[in-house]
Amino acid sequence: MTKMKFLITIITGFILATGCKKGIETDPVSIITPGTFFKTQDDVAGALRGMYYQLRIPASSDLYFMGEGRSDVLRGAAAGTLGFDRYYNNTLNVTNPGPNWMSLYTVINTANLILKYAPDISFASESVKKSSLAQAYTMRAFVYFSLVRTWGGVPIRTEPTEKYDPATIQVARSGAEDVFKLIKQDLDQALSLYPDNAFGSNRSYWNKPAANALKGEVYLWTGKRMNGGAADFTTALTALNDAKGADLQLLPNYADIFSYTNKNNAEILMSVRFQLLDQAPNNYYTNMYIINLSGLPAPIQSVVGVQGGNGSVMQIADTVRRMFTSDDQRRAATFYEVFDKDNKYYAAITMKGRGVVDGGARSFFTDVILYRLADVLLLIAEAKNALGQDPAAEINSVRQRAYGTSYPSHIFVNGSKESNDAAILKERLLELCTEGKRWWDLVRFDQAFKMVPSLKGKEAGQYLLLFPIGQTIRSLEPLVTENPGWE
């Protein structure tokens, strides 16, 4: 077993051990520990690769359902639901709570290991050392941001789990305020360490522009949801403008952003890599295509190509599809409406996440994009509007690419703060549909109870904006309490 494989195995084992009541009581003759593994710069590089490898597990499914599954984007499809309807119908409960946080804490644990051991290791380049630490800090901040938006206060773990010790493994939930305090500290530390504002050769590793994008979104959230107000909006705007200033551009052809053959393109700040070479798991887009539908009309078959995945078990809701005008290039690049041989509507399949066909089979290995330039521009528009500034420039940059020659009919003109917010929220839906952003956008804009059909009229149940933690996690973590309202 290589050092890298062993590190991934031992880290996962430590996290899973949080549910154990008793450790193995025999004394080993010898053992490889993280302390003996972390000796060289190459060891740290291997740990970083392991950290990004581990991120693919929640990114393949859980991050999407945390960030968009409960919104107004999805509905059932022709091949059933596979139980995903509990998200968009908002029927989660403590026995069927949706994602749990085990895979996310696995990523955090690896980041904690790097942050503990890398500072004492000699590197050939000080900038490489600083970048390695910065990536670990950014990753920890990103994962905790995902956790706190989903469940509210969560256990804070900043030291790695390296042995079975109930006194340190079992951790109670901290308040959301403390979680955000850690997130902001980690981001400040990361941004002080990145040697430059460049991306390097791989935009699937955290970098300074992506860390600034994350910081901007964090401060927009606390500005709106945690009473941070103008101070937080100002911090968000500064960070987002810093991110925008990196080597980025809006690709002229919207569909090219998501092409399997165009990974690492100039619009992306940070993505999670899925590709054949790495034998990646299929990601959530596998549930948004079709399989074994015969007799398709030739024009439709030419677009669909090779069928595959789990089939159409969730699709973009009719109300959302109707928001895309025919002159918006994002429409055809986001979904395609399939009709059978009798011209009967079947489903709207994904076009962003079609992945790649290899050996006659379709694999859903489209990268999961965490931040891209259009997202950053619309976050800037949001921060500007929150500060009473004109958001037109950023909104129109996005619209100009979307509508091309039809853009003059879609120019945004600054209006009231309320009407601007409505325009920004809609633009984010059209631009980022199926990219795992919509639920968190609705919560941040305080629109979930107004725009999600299954939540309308339920404003009295504010607890519904968080997910239930669920019985499985609470059986593994006895100090963790359930979110009020979900008991």
Secondary structure, 3 states (H helix, E strand, C coil): CCHHHHHHHHHHHHHHHHHCCCCCCCCCCCCCCHHHHCCCHHHHHHHHHHHHHHHHHHHCCHHHHHHHHCCCCEECECCECCCCHHHHCCCCCCCCCCCCCHHHHHHHHHHHHHHHHHHHCCCCCHHHHHHHHHHHHHHHHHHHHHHHHHHCCCCCCCCCCCCCCHHHHCCCCCCHHHHHHHHHHHHHHHHHHCCCCCCCCCCCCCCHHHHHHHHHHHHHHHHHHCCCHHHHHHHHHHHHHHHHCCCCCCCCCHHHHHCHHHCCCCCEEEEECCCHHHCCCCCHHHHHCCCCCCCCCHHHHHHHCCCCCCCCCCEECHHHHCCCCCCCHHHHHHEEEEECCCCCEEEEEECCCCCEEECCEEECCCCEEEEEHHHHHHHHHHHHHHCCCCCHHHHHHHHHHHHHHHHHHHCCCCCCHHHHHHHHHHHHHHHHCCCCCHHHHHHHCCCHHHHCHHHCCCCCCHHHHCCCCCHHHHHHCCCCCCCCCCC
